[in-house]
């Protein structure tokens, strides 16, 4: 009986405390489906990088620091510590575009002469990841800061018995990412094809 009253009170509280205007989309108000994961672009050095078909999740994790004093209850106090950002992995089909290889070589220049093993001036750079809606409009933009390539795979496995697309992979370390708040929900486009005749 007591449990039923508590449950009823909780339901009423949630109902009345939820803002009436809360909805997932503010411009395309009839939309209920989240954005898809298959329309995106990656950019660095003010240019879009061609051919990328897979980007790993953006992920950060903050260390949990536990502590307690001897006279306190037998429960740990928890507080945030340092935050780590997981590497971002970019994968694309192998072509003759040099952008992956050129950046990776700035970190480790094979066969370099003395004093030119690493390009210290520009081995770090920001990257931008744009997520688009089904119409191709930019819906979300994320900027990752102070990135540098820690792994580079110029070609994937070669196997005559299992033909697949040859891929190239770049693993980027970064020191933070943030959503670009200047990019807002786009206006939903509407058109008629072919144009109606008058």
Buried (B, 14 or more C-beta within 10 A) or exposed (E): EEEEEEEEEEEEEEEEEEEEEEEEBEEBEEBEEEBEEEBBBBBBEEEEBEBBEEBEEBEEEEEEEEEEEEEEEEEEEEEEEEEEBBBBBBBBBBEEBEBBEEBBBBBBBEEEEEEEEBBEEEBBBBBBBBBBBEEEEBBBBBBBBEBBBEEBBEEBEEEEEEEEEEBBBBBBBBEEBEEBEEBEBBEBEEEEEEEEEE
